[in-house]
Every structure is written in structure tokens, then in C-alpha cells.
């Protein structure tokens, strides 16, 4: 089980785990994805694609927020999306 809550660097760590051939040791992952539009290394689509290519299914849990923006996402990453990924 891997838990990741690293404030916007989730994509970088997952990519490094893949490149180091360590992703195969993970059976389940829970992470908070923090949305920062200018971050080229932390793209939600890339993270989901990585999980899919590694044999995982994913579920999303939206954090509670007071934001009126869609899904509670705002530019400063304060309202993360929790992702639960399980190897199938």
C-alpha cells in the first residue's frame, strides 16, 4: 500500500517509481492530487494513464470545499482530489 500526499509532486514520484521498476511492488495506492495548472510534471491525465498501463483501476473522491468552481478545483491546489488505485 502506497499513500501519497506531497502537495503537487504526485506525478513526479509516480513516474520515478515506474522508471525505477518499483511500481510492480505496489498493489494499492491512495493519493491526493493537487491541481496546479502551471505544473507540467503533475498532470491528472498522465497519472491516470500511468495507473491504467500498470494494471490499476481508479476511483475518485472529491474533498469537501467551499469553492463554487467545478469539482472544488481552484488554481492553488487547496482542494485536492483523492484517488484510490487498486491493481486488478
Rosetta blueprint (number, residue, H / E / L):
1 X L
2 X E
3 X E
4 X E
5 X L
6 X L
7 X L
8 X L
9 X L
10 X H
11 X H
12 X H
13 X H
14 X H
15 X H
16 X H
17 X H
18 X H
19 X H
20 X L
21 X L
22 X L
23 X H
24 X H
25 X H
26 X L
27 X L
28 X E
29 X E
30 X E
31 X E
32 X E
33 X E
34 X L
35 X L
36 X L
37 X L
38 X L
39 X L
40 X L
41 X L
42 X L
43 X L
44 X H
45 X H
46 X H
47 X H
48 X H
49 X H
50 X H
51 X H
52 X H
53 X H
54 X L
55 X L
56 X E
57 X E
58 X E
59 X E
60 X E
61 X E
62 X E
63 X L
64 X L
65 X L
66 X L
67 X L
68 X L
69 X L
70 X H
71 X H
72 X H
73 X L
74 X L
75 X L
76 X L
77 X L
78 X L
79 X L
80 X L
81 X E
82 X E
83 X E
84 X E
85 X E
86 X E
87 X E
88 X L
